[in-house]
Amino acid sequence: MQTYLAHAEGSVSSSIIIDGTELPASPDAIIPILEGINDNLDHEERPYGLISKYVVIRPSKHPMYDLNYLFFQLVPGNPVTFDYSGSCGHSILAAIQVAMKWGWLPSASPGLRVRVFVENVGDSLVCEVDHAVRSGMNCTAHFIVDGQTPLSSLLPSGALTNRLYTEYGDYEVSIVSSGNPYVFVNAAELDIHSEQGLFEAGAETLGRLNAIRRAAASLLGWNPDGVFPKVAAIASYEPEEIAFRGVSIPSWHPTIALTGAACIGAAAAIEGTVVHRLVQDTLSAGYRLRVNTKGGSTYISTATTGGKLSDYLLYSSISEKNVRLLGALPFKKGATYEWEWQRKVYA
């Protein structure tokens, strides 16, 4: 069983990429194998920080795709658990880079497109290589949706906005799902009125956002202590720009997840959402939006047939993403981890 470590710039964690050609098809059957990998990692050394993203890939048998991708989010605890109810765009890009190293795909070159089927949520992502170097690439990620995806289907609660009640007070939010579900709240409702104030917000704001996330999960009938939905505070202090501060278990996200960017793009297109209200003067059926985060900026291009709930989402593209290979996993000294051994343990 091959494993490798790669990192997409802006991700909260590097990704462990695992060759799934000999692994079981069932995610539940894979989890004990991931637990074994985690147990054997040298967490004391941590040369790449906390690794919380685990990815299983296989060459696709479908003629429309190059790779099949299955994502697992490690949830800290004693013991740790794994959540596979969502996806991670950064990890998809990391997986593509590793698949190239393994010879499953052509080497990165400008213009190359790699098509990935995301098993967790049934979505498609196309990675278009813009620049390539020996140990990495710069690329654009295109989130491609079914041609019959009405904007109304992107609202898990069925409403443009929801009023959520928490121990800190009540907040108006929009819950939008494009790749992963996100809860968006206007930073002004958190008494934040500048980009600097948003980026420097501390534990109190983090606590409020986590309370909002739990309330949203309860509204949707999901586990409030789970990973999804994600949550972010947003604002618009300049034309055609969004300031974004998101949460990733267990703390602030350093930038913005690719799925978060896709959700921002989709939400900005839907008339009446919290996001749309912030940027409505700059919108059209196809637009490019700059999203500023504490760790840098990301550009999102989204295309729809219009802004009504009966209109359709066509795609969202996130550009200027950098990916690099890191190397072998940091296993404990003397530890070995082979699929044959793992199969005997968990068969």
C-alpha positions, 0 to 999 in steps of 0.5 A, a space after each residue: 500500500 503506497 502512501 505519500 504526503 503532499 500539501 496544497 497552499 492555504 490548507 489547514 493541514 497537509 494531506 496523507 494520500 493513500 493508494 486505495 487499489 487494494 483497500 476495501 470499497 466501504 469507507 467504514 472498512 477503511 477507517 480502521 486502516 486509517 486509525 493504524 496509520 495515525 497510531 504509527 505516525 510520529 506525532 511528537 516529531 510533527 515535521 509537518 504539523 498536525 496531519 488531519 486530512 486522509 485521502 484514498 485514491 484510485 485510478 477511475 474506471 469511468 471514462 469521464 474521470 481520471 481519479 476517484 477520490 475519497 476523503 476522511 477528516 480526522 477529528 481530534 479526540 481520545 480516541 480520534 475519529 474520522 468523518 467522511 461526510 464531506 470533502 476537501 478541495 485542497 486535498 484533491 489537489 494534493 492527491 492529483 500531485 501524488 497520483 502524478 508522482 506514482 505515474 497514474 497521470 501524466 506529469 504536470 504541464 501547463 494546460 493539462 486537465 485532470 478530472 476527479 470524481 469525489 465519492 463522498 459527495 458525488 461532485 466533480 473537480 477539474 484541476 487545470 495546471 497553469 505552471 509546473 515545477 519539479 516538486 509541485 504545480 500552480 493550478 486552477 480548480 474548477 468545481 463542475 456541477 450537474 447541468 441540472 443543479 438549481 440554485 434552490 438545491 444549494 440551500 440545505 435548510 430550504 431557506 435563503 436565510 435562517 435565524 439561529 439562536 445560541 447562548 450568545 444571542 441570535 444571528 441571521 445566517 445563510 447556509 449554502 452547500 456547494 462541495 461542503 455545507 457552509 454557514 455564513 454570518 455577517 461580521 457586523 452581527 458579531 460587532 466587527 466592522 473592519 477587515 483588521 478587526 475580523 482578522 484579529 478576532 480572538 477566542 470570544 468570536 471563535 466561541 460565537 462562531 462555533 455556537 452558530 455552527 452547532 445551532 446550524 447543525 441542530 437545525 439540519 438534524 446533524 450531529 452538533 459535535 461533528 465536522 459539518 457544516 463549516 462556519 465563517 464570518 464575512 464582510 465586504 469593505 471594498 467593491 468586488 471583495 469579500 473579507 472571510 474568516 472561517 473555522 476549521 476544527 479545532 481553531 481558525 482556518 489560516 485562509 479559506 478552504 476550496 469548498 468554502 470558496 466554491 460556497 462563497 461564489 455560489 452564495 453570492 449568486 443567489 439573490 437574498 442570501 447574506 453573501 449576496 446582500 454584501 456584494 450584490 452591486 457587483 454581481 452578474 451571471 458570470 463574475 470574479 470575486 476576490 476573497 481576502 483572508 488573514 493568510 492571503 487572497 483567493 479569486 473565485 469565478 462563478 457562472 450561473 444562469 441567473 440569481 433566482 432559485 429556479 436558475 442553475 449553477 454551472 461552475 465555480 473556479 478558484 485560481 492561483 492554487 499552489 501544491 507541493 510534494 512533501 515526502 514519505 510519512 513521518 512514522 515513528 522510528 522503527 515503525 513499519 506499515 504494510 498493507 499485508 500486516 494491516 490486512 491480518 490485523 483488521 481482516 
